Amino acid sequence: MAYVPQIKIPATYMRGGTSKGVFFNLQDLPVSAQVPGAARDALLLRVIGSPDPYGKQIDGMGGATSSTSKTVILSKSTKPDHDVDYLFGQVSIDKPFVDWSGNCGNLSAAVGAFAISSGLVDASRVPHNGMATVRIWQANIGKTIIAHLPVTDGAVQETGDFELDGVTFPAAEVQVEFMDPAADEEGAGGSMFPTGNLVDDLEVPGVGTFKATMINAGIPTIFVNAQDIGYTGTELQDAINGDPKALAMFETIRAYGALRMGLIQDLDEAAKRQHTPKIAFVAKPAEYVSSSGKRVTADDADLLVRALSMGKLHHAMMGTAAVAIGAAAAIPGTLVNLAAGGGARSAVRFGHPSGTLRVGAEASQVNGEWTVTKAIMSRSARVLMEGWVRVPGDAF
């Protein structure tokens, strides 16, 4: 029997924030994968090594966590006043699908560097030395992201002394602005609060009824109080991910929250929409020891947040969920705002399993509707490897 040989595709493996992913220039993909559809999904699944019933992604570039099972496709922007179009695919680890329903905030920090290095940004917009501003169109959710990154001697500077909890080594700081982050392509009519309320009573059969803030900002997110579901907000990954009953509970809450937000029409749809919405729980500040052994005191954070991604507790915090946290914290009366002490605020520092993170947001009320003009956070990014990925020629 004759077997089809492998093909090689230009690709770059990058870290952005606390995530890693395989980056592609759209024009470098095989023709059939340059457009959305089954061929593109099959190609990305094979690149990452999914679906893998062993859950390890040994035969691919994935790292067997939601933070490392990611793909990015970039191209010159078709939008006025933008430099690059950014499409994000969250690859399921054990199931044969790619979720295109949301953005990856962490990898957003790496988009500018890839775009400049790949020639997707007009050379006239890149200083020989100084700060480059890359205008990114986030194609999954139809939003603008502005990345500010240092350039030295005409090349993106990746090394530096900026430290990010959840990332072992320091690197250059990249400031990322998420403009008008309310996810208006998701949910009911573009409202940041699709239920019309800052806090709802969410009824979840078999689990209970408890307070929830459901917000579309950065990424659709469901926030609940830690104490209402039996937690303190100081938990690390093993406390949740090693408990099948807990994971099932969170997935049930997420499904009913998605239904209440209008993101799905039937509970069964939640299984095919793992990337959105996110589910997170919040608590007032308390002391704990992070996953790296670092002591986080009650004075180090305004509140504690733990969030799940793709069915597991995240080791730090998803960038898009951080936007949701910043937006909700800026609006008096949400569960996030109340956990942080209430009142008006333009920035919040929250504790997560790997340490702390600061995110700012500008919120205002217009005609009775809350709006957030932008959310800002600092991340870092760097190229880990570049060259080609190889996949069997008949894999897509």
C-alpha positions in Angstrom: 0.0 0.0 0.0 1.3 3.4 -0.9 1.3 6.1 1.8 1.1 9.9 1.2 4.3 11.6 2.3 4.4 14.5 4.8 4.2 18.1 3.6 5.8 21.0 5.4 4.2 24.3 6.1 6.0 27.5 7.3 5.1 28.2 10.9 6.3 29.9 14.1 5.8 28.6 17.6 5.3 31.5 20.0 4.6 32.3 23.6 2.2 35.1 24.2 1.4 35.9 27.8 0.8 32.6 29.6 -0.2 30.7 26.4 1.7 29.1 23.5 0.5 28.5 20.0 1.4 27.8 16.4 1.3 30.9 14.2 0.7 30.8 10.5 0.7 33.4 7.7 -2.6 32.8 5.8 -0.7 32.8 2.5 1.5 29.9 3.7 -1.3 27.5 4.3 -2.3 24.9 1.7 -4.9 26.4 -0.7 -7.8 24.3 0.7 -7.0 25.6 4.3 -6.8 29.3 3.3 -10.6 29.5 3.7 -12.7 28.4 6.7 -14.0 24.9 6.6 -13.4 21.2 7.2 -9.9 21.2 5.5 -8.6 24.0 7.7 -9.9 22.5 10.8 -8.5 19.1 10.0 -5.1 20.6 9.2 -4.9 22.5 12.5 -6.1 19.4 14.5 -3.3 17.4 12.9 -0.7 20.1 13.6 -1.6 20.2 17.3 -2.1 16.5 17.6 -5.8 16.2 18.2 -8.1 14.5 18.9 -5.9 12.5 21.3 -7.8 9.9 23.5 -4.7 9.8 25.7 -5.0 13.5 26.3 -1.3 14.2 25.8 -1.0 15.5 22.2 2.3 13.6 21.8 1.9 13.4 18.0 1.6 17.1 17.5 2.6 20.6 18.7 0.1 20.9 21.5 1.0 20.8 25.1 -2.0 18.9 26.5 -3.5 22.0 28.2 -6.0 24.6 27.0 -3.1 27.2 27.2 -1.0 25.3 24.7 -3.6 23.8 22.3 -3.9 27.0 20.2 -3.4 28.1 16.6 -3.3 31.6 15.0 -3.7 32.6 11.4 -2.6 36.1 10.4 -2.9 38.1 7.2 -2.7 41.7 6.0 -5.8 43.4 7.2 -8.7 44.0 4.9 -10.1 46.6 7.4 -9.3 50.3 7.0 -6.9 51.7 9.7 -5.8 48.2 10.7 -2.5 46.4 10.0 -3.2 42.8 10.4 -6.2 40.4 10.7 -5.9 37.9 13.6 -7.9 34.7 13.6 -7.7 32.4 16.6 -8.5 28.7 16.7 -8.8 26.9 20.1 -8.1 23.2 19.4 -9.9 20.7 21.5 -7.5 18.1 23.0 -9.6 15.0 23.0 -12.4 15.9 20.5 -12.2 16.5 16.7 -13.1 20.2 16.6 -11.6 23.6 16.5 -13.5 26.3 18.4 -13.6 29.7 16.5 -16.1 31.4 18.9 -13.7 33.7 20.7 -10.3 35.4 21.0 -7.2 34.5 22.9 -6.1 37.5 24.9 -2.7 36.1 25.8 -1.7 35.3 22.3 -2.9 38.8 21.3 0.4 39.9 22.8 2.4 37.9 20.2 0.4 39.0 17.2 2.2 42.3 16.8 5.7 40.7 16.9 4.7 38.1 14.3 3.0 40.6 12.1 6.1 42.9 12.0 8.6 40.0 11.6 6.5 38.6 8.7 6.2 41.8 6.8 2.5 42.1 7.4 2.9 45.6 8.8 3.9 48.4 6.5 7.6 49.2 7.0 6.8 52.9 7.3 4.9 52.2 10.6 7.8 50.4 12.3 10.4 52.7 13.8 14.1 51.7 13.7 14.2 52.3 17.4 11.2 53.0 19.6 7.7 51.8 20.2 5.8 50.2 17.3 2.0 50.4 17.4 0.2 47.5 15.6 -3.5 47.8 14.9 -5.0 44.4 15.0 -8.4 43.3 13.7 -9.6 40.4 15.9 -11.6 38.5 13.3 -13.3 36.0 15.6 -15.3 38.7 17.5 -14.9 41.7 15.2 -12.9 43.9 17.6 -9.9 46.1 17.5 -6.8 45.4 19.6 -3.8 47.8 19.8 -0.4 46.3 20.7 2.5 48.6 21.7 5.9 46.8 21.5 9.5 47.8 21.6 11.7 47.8 18.4 15.5 47.9 18.6 17.7 48.2 15.5 14.7 47.6 13.2 13.7 44.3 14.9 11.1 43.5 17.5 12.7 43.4 21.0 11.7 40.3 22.8 14.2 40.3 25.8 13.7 42.5 28.8 13.0 42.7 32.5 9.2 42.6 32.6 8.0 39.8 34.8 4.6 38.1 34.4 3.3 35.7 37.0 2.7 32.4 35.3 5.8 32.8 33.0 9.1 31.7 34.3 11.5 34.1 32.6 11.4 37.9 32.1 11.0 39.4 28.7 10.1 42.7 27.0 6.8 44.3 28.0 4.0 44.5 25.5 1.1 46.7 26.3 -2.2 45.5 24.8 -5.3 47.6 24.5 -8.6 45.8 23.9 -10.9 48.5 22.3 -14.6 48.5 23.0 -14.3 45.0 24.4 -18.0 44.2 24.8 -18.5 41.2 22.6 -21.2 42.5 20.4 -21.2 39.6 18.0 -22.1 37.3 20.9 -25.4 37.0 22.7 -28.4 39.3 22.9 -28.2 42.4 20.7 -24.6 43.3 21.7 -25.4 44.3 25.3 -22.5 43.9 27.6 -24.9 42.4 30.1 -27.1 40.1 27.9 -29.6 39.4 30.7 -30.0 43.2 31.3 -28.8 42.8 34.9 -25.5 43.2 36.7 -26.3 40.3 38.9 -28.8 37.5 38.2 -30.1 34.5 40.2 -28.8 31.6 38.1 -30.7 28.4 38.6 -28.7 25.3 37.8 -30.6 22.0 38.3 -28.8 19.6 40.4 -26.3 22.3 41.6 -28.4 25.1 43.1 -29.4 28.7 42.6 -26.9 31.4 43.2 -25.8 34.9 42.2 -24.0 35.3 38.9 -22.6 38.2 36.9 -22.8 37.3 33.2 -20.8 39.7 31.0 -19.8 40.0 27.4 -16.4 41.8 27.6 -13.2 40.4 26.1 -14.9 37.0 26.1 -18.4 36.0 27.4 -17.8 35.1 31.1 -19.9 33.8 34.0 -18.8 35.0 37.4 -20.0 33.4 40.6 -19.0 33.8 44.2 -16.5 31.2 45.4 -18.3 30.6 48.7 -21.6 29.9 47.0 -20.1 26.8 45.4 -18.0 25.7 48.3 -14.6 27.3 47.5 -12.4 30.0 48.9 -10.8 31.5 45.8 -7.3 30.4 46.9 -7.5 27.1 45.1 -4.7 25.9 42.8 -5.2 23.6 39.7 -5.0 20.2 41.5 -7.9 21.1 43.9 -10.2 21.5 40.9 -8.7 19.5 38.0 -8.2 16.4 40.2 -11.9 16.4 41.1 -14.2 15.0 38.4 -17.3 16.0 40.3 -16.1 19.6 40.6 -15.3 19.7 36.8 -18.8 18.3 36.0 -20.4 20.9 38.3 -18.5 23.8 36.6 -19.5 22.5 33.1 -23.1 22.3 34.2 -23.0 25.9 35.5 -21.3 27.0 32.3 -23.9 25.4 30.1 -26.9 26.9 32.0 -25.1 30.3 32.0 -24.5 30.1 28.2 -28.2 29.3 27.7 -29.2 32.3 29.9 -26.8 34.6 28.0 -28.3 33.5 24.7 -25.1 32.0 23.4 -26.7 28.7 22.8 -30.3 27.6 22.1 -30.0 24.2 23.6 -27.9 22.7 26.5 -26.4 20.1 24.2 -24.7 22.9 22.2 -22.4 23.7 25.1 -20.4 20.6 24.5 -19.4 21.8 21.0 -18.7 25.3 22.3 -15.9 24.7 24.9 -14.0 28.0 24.4 -16.9 30.3 25.3 -18.3 31.3 27.6 -15.8 31.1 30.4 -16.8 30.2 34.0 -14.9 31.9 36.9 -15.4 32.3 40.7 -14.4 35.3 42.8 -13.6 36.0 46.4 -12.3 38.8 48.6 -8.5 38.9 49.1 -6.9 36.2 51.2 -3.4 34.9 51.6 -2.3 31.8 49.7 0.8 30.2 48.1 0.9 30.3 44.4 1.8 27.4 42.2 5.4 28.5 42.0 5.7 28.7 45.8 5.4 32.5 45.8 3.4 33.9 48.8 0.5 36.1 47.8 -0.8 38.2 50.7 -4.2 39.7 51.1 -2.6 43.1 50.5 -1.2 42.0 47.1 -4.6 41.8 45.4 -7.9 43.5 45.3 -9.7 40.2 44.9 -9.1 36.6 44.0 -10.3 35.0 40.7 -10.1 31.5 39.5 -11.2 30.7 35.9 -11.7 27.5 33.9 -10.8 27.1 30.2 -11.8 24.2 28.0 -13.1 22.3 31.1 -10.1 22.7 33.4 -8.9 25.3 35.9 -6.4 27.6 34.2 -2.9 27.8 35.6 -3.0 31.6 35.6 -5.6 33.7 33.8 -6.8 33.8 30.2 -6.1 37.3 28.7 -9.7 37.6 27.5 -11.0 36.7 30.9 -8.7 39.3 32.4 -10.5 41.8 30.2 -13.8 40.6 31.5 -12.5 40.9 35.1 -11.3 44.5 34.5 -14.6 45.5 32.8 -16.7 43.9 35.5 -14.6 45.4 38.3 -15.1 48.9 36.8 -18.8 48.6 37.1 -20.2 49.1 40.6 -22.5 46.3 41.8 -21.1 43.3 39.8 -19.9 40.3 41.8 -16.4 41.1 40.6 -16.7 44.7 41.8 -18.1 43.7 45.1 -15.4 41.2 45.8 -12.9 43.9 45.1 -14.6 46.1 47.8 -17.2 47.9 45.6 -17.2 51.5 44.4 -15.8 53.1 41.2 -12.4 51.9 40.1 -10.3 52.2 36.9 -8.0 49.3 37.6 -7.9 46.1 39.6 -5.2 43.7 40.7 -6.4 40.1 41.1 -4.9 37.0 42.5 -4.8 33.9 40.3 -3.2 30.4 40.8 0.2 31.7 39.5 0.3 35.1 41.3 -1.3 38.4 40.5 -2.2 40.5 37.4 -3.2 44.1 37.0 -5.8 45.1 34.4 -7.3 48.5 33.8 -10.6 49.4 32.2 -12.6 52.6 31.4 -16.3 52.2 32.0 -19.2 54.7 31.7 -23.0 54.6 31.8 -24.8 55.9 28.7 -28.6 56.1 28.6 -28.7 53.6 31.4 -26.4 51.1 29.6 -22.9 50.4 30.8 -20.1 50.5 28.3 -16.4 49.9 28.4 -14.3 51.9 25.9 -11.1 49.9 26.5 -9.3 47.5 28.7 -5.5 47.6 29.1 -3.0 45.1 30.4 0.7 44.3 30.0 2.0 41.0 28.7 5.1 39.7 27.1 5.8 37.5 24.1 8.6 35.8 22.2 9.4 33.4 19.4 10.2 29.9 20.7 10.9 28.2 17.3 10.4 29.0 13.6 10.6 26.9 10.5 8.0 24.4 9.3 5.5 22.1 10.8 5.0 18.7 9.0 1.7 16.8 8.6 0.8 13.8 6.5 -0.3 15.1 3.1 -3.7 13.4 3.4 -4.5 14.7 6.9 -6.8 17.5 5.6 
